[in-house]
Amino acid sequence: MLVTGIFGGSFNPVHNGHVELARRLMRLAGLDEVWFVVSPQNPFKRNERLLDDGLRLAMVRLALAGESRMKACDYEFGLPRPSYMWNTLQAMSRDFPDRKFVLLIGADNWARFDEWFHADDILKAYQIVVYPREGACVDATSLPCGVSIADTGLIPGSSTEVRRRIAAGEPYERLVPPPVAGFIRSNGLYVE
């Protein structure tokens, strides 16, 4: 059975930190693969303006072109919105019975995990690996069964910073994989 990490996000845009984090999580959590699940609509970010789903997916595909154990995944595009992880995990488990899915989330998301749709059901049915995020602490002594911490270290970079730099006309190319920088430039993305 393949152990597959589910790394969900808006990836607006994907950046170097996302890819490096997935590499570290794969090693530390013993994952065979990591699927970057591009979310059409995060229920906690309903008012956030997102780039078109297809453009964000295209950038993730470009970012992962050289990563044989990472996959850009559009699975949530065919599910109801907003994109609830419980629905995604249930549907994936049904469609891919040869895989064991492990949910990868940041400490900031873990801090409000009790607000997630079917949080208790996710905890009962799936392993969760929590990675550090700036400004969010996790008490390792109080984690429920099936939840662990991967000490990936804090990895710099954020999609917000990439978008801010582009809009301000500042250099951003070192924050994203080169093919993604080329795609953003050639399509005039995030310039507003």
C-alpha positions as CSV (number, residue, x, y, z in Angstrom):
1,M,0.0,0.0,0.0
2,L,1.4,3.4,-1.0
3,V,1.6,5.9,1.8
4,T,0.5,9.2,0.2
5,G,0.7,12.6,1.8
6,I,-2.1,15.0,1.1
7,F,-0.8,18.5,1.0
8,G,-3.8,20.7,0.3
9,G,-3.7,24.4,-0.4
10,S,-4.6,27.3,-2.7
11,F,-1.0,27.4,-4.0
12,N,-1.6,31.0,-5.2
13,P,1.1,30.7,-6.4
14,V,3.2,27.6,-5.5
15,H,6.6,28.6,-4.2
16,N,10.0,27.1,-3.3
17,G,9.0,26.7,0.3
18,H,6.1,24.4,-0.6
19,V,8.4,22.1,-2.6
20,E,11.1,22.0,0.0
21,L,8.5,21.3,2.8
22,A,7.1,18.4,0.8
23,R,10.6,16.9,0.4
24,R,11.2,17.1,4.1
25,L,7.8,15.7,5.0
26,M,8.3,12.8,2.7
27,R,11.5,11.9,4.5
28,L,10.4,12.6,8.0
29,A,7.0,11.0,7.8
30,G,8.0,8.0,5.7
31,L,5.8,8.9,2.7
32,D,6.0,7.3,-0.7
33,E,4.5,10.3,-2.4
34,V,3.1,13.8,-1.8
35,W,0.0,15.0,-3.7
36,F,-0.3,18.8,-3.9
37,V,-4.1,19.0,-3.8
38,V,-5.0,22.4,-5.4
39,S,-8.1,23.7,-3.6
40,P,-10.7,25.5,-5.6
41,Q,-12.2,27.1,-2.5
42,N,-10.8,26.8,1.1
43,P,-13.8,27.1,3.5
44,F,-11.7,29.4,5.7
45,K,-10.8,31.7,2.9
46,R,-14.1,32.3,1.2
47,N,-13.4,36.0,0.5
48,E,-9.9,35.6,-0.8
49,R,-9.5,36.3,-4.5
50,L,-7.9,33.4,-6.1
51,L,-6.3,33.1,-9.5
52,D,-8.2,30.7,-11.8
53,D,-8.0,27.1,-10.7
54,G,-6.4,25.9,-14.0
55,L,-3.6,28.5,-13.8
56,R,-2.8,27.6,-10.2
57,L,-2.7,23.9,-11.2
58,A,-0.5,24.6,-14.2
59,M,2.0,26.4,-11.9
60,V,2.0,23.4,-9.5
61,R,2.6,21.0,-12.4
62,L,5.6,23.2,-13.6
63,A,7.0,23.4,-10.0
64,L,6.9,19.6,-9.7
65,A,8.1,18.6,-13.2
66,G,11.4,17.3,-11.8
67,E,10.0,15.7,-8.7
68,S,9.1,12.0,-9.4
69,R,7.4,11.4,-6.0
70,M,5.3,14.6,-6.0
71,K,2.1,15.1,-8.0
72,A,-0.1,18.1,-8.9
73,C,-3.6,17.0,-8.1
74,D,-6.8,18.5,-9.4
75,Y,-9.0,16.0,-7.5
76,E,-11.0,18.7,-5.7
77,F,-12.0,20.4,-8.9
78,G,-14.7,17.7,-9.3
79,L,-16.0,17.9,-5.8
80,P,-18.6,20.3,-4.3
81,R,-17.4,23.7,-3.0
82,P,-16.2,24.8,-0.6
83,S,-13.5,22.1,-0.5
84,Y,-13.9,20.2,2.7
85,M,-10.9,17.9,3.4
86,W,-13.2,15.3,4.9
87,N,-15.1,15.0,1.6
88,T,-11.8,14.9,-0.3
89,L,-10.2,12.2,1.9
90,Q,-13.4,10.0,1.8
91,A,-13.6,10.2,-2.0
92,M,-9.9,9.6,-2.5
93,S,-10.0,6.6,-0.2
94,R,-12.9,5.2,-2.3
95,D,-11.2,5.9,-5.6
96,F,-7.7,4.8,-4.6
97,P,-8.0,1.8,-2.3
98,D,-4.4,0.8,-2.9
99,R,-3.2,4.0,-1.0
100,K,-3.0,5.0,2.6
101,F,-3.6,8.7,2.8
102,V,-1.9,10.9,5.4
103,L,-3.0,14.5,5.9
104,L,-0.2,17.1,6.1
105,I,-1.2,20.3,7.8
106,G,0.6,23.3,9.3
107,A,0.6,24.1,13.0
108,D,-1.6,27.1,12.2
109,N,-4.3,24.8,10.8
110,W,-3.9,22.3,13.6
111,A,-4.6,25.2,16.1
112,R,-8.1,25.5,14.6
113,F,-8.6,21.9,13.6
114,D,-11.6,21.6,15.8
115,E,-13.4,24.0,13.4
116,W,-12.8,21.7,10.4
117,F,-15.8,20.0,8.8
118,H,-16.0,16.4,10.4
119,A,-12.7,17.0,12.4
120,D,-13.4,14.1,14.7
121,D,-14.1,11.8,11.8
122,I,-10.8,12.8,10.1
123,L,-9.0,12.1,13.4
124,K,-10.5,8.6,13.6
125,A,-9.9,7.6,10.0
126,Y,-6.6,9.2,9.0
127,Q,-3.1,9.8,10.2
128,I,-2.2,13.5,10.5
129,V,1.3,15.0,10.3
130,V,1.7,18.5,11.6
131,Y,4.6,20.7,10.5
132,P,5.8,24.0,12.1
133,R,4.5,27.4,11.0
134,E,5.6,30.8,12.1
135,G,3.7,32.0,15.1
136,A,1.9,28.7,15.8
137,C,2.8,26.4,18.7
138,V,1.8,22.8,19.1
139,D,1.9,21.0,22.4
140,A,3.4,17.7,21.5
141,T,2.3,16.2,24.8
142,S,-1.4,16.7,24.1
143,L,-1.7,15.3,20.6
144,P,-4.4,12.7,20.1
145,C,-3.6,9.2,18.8
146,G,-2.7,9.3,15.1
147,V,-1.3,12.8,15.1
148,S,2.4,13.5,15.0
149,I,4.8,16.4,14.5
150,A,7.4,16.5,11.7
151,D,10.2,18.7,12.7
152,T,10.8,20.2,9.3
153,G,12.1,23.4,10.7
154,L,10.6,26.7,9.5
155,I,10.9,27.1,5.8
156,P,10.8,30.7,4.5
157,G,8.5,31.9,1.8
158,S,4.8,32.5,1.4
159,S,2.4,33.0,-1.5
160,T,1.3,36.3,0.0
161,E,4.8,37.6,-0.2
162,V,5.2,36.5,-3.8
163,R,2.0,38.2,-4.8
164,R,3.0,41.4,-2.8
165,R,6.3,41.6,-4.5
166,I,4.9,41.1,-8.0
167,A,2.2,43.8,-7.4
168,A,4.9,46.2,-6.1
169,G,7.2,45.5,-9.1
170,E,9.8,44.0,-6.8
171,P,12.0,40.9,-7.6
172,Y,10.2,37.6,-6.8
173,E,11.9,35.1,-9.0
174,R,14.1,33.6,-6.3
175,L,11.0,32.7,-4.3
176,V,9.4,30.4,-6.9
177,P,10.8,27.6,-9.2
178,P,12.2,29.1,-12.4
179,P,9.4,27.6,-14.7
180,V,6.8,29.1,-12.4
181,A,8.5,32.5,-12.6
182,G,8.5,32.3,-16.4
183,F,4.8,31.3,-16.4
184,I,3.9,34.2,-14.1
185,R,5.8,36.6,-16.3
186,S,4.6,35.4,-19.6
187,N,0.9,35.5,-18.4
188,G,1.1,38.8,-16.6
189,L,-0.2,37.2,-13.4
190,Y,-0.6,39.0,-10.0
191,V,0.4,42.4,-11.5
192,E,-3.0,44.1,-10.6
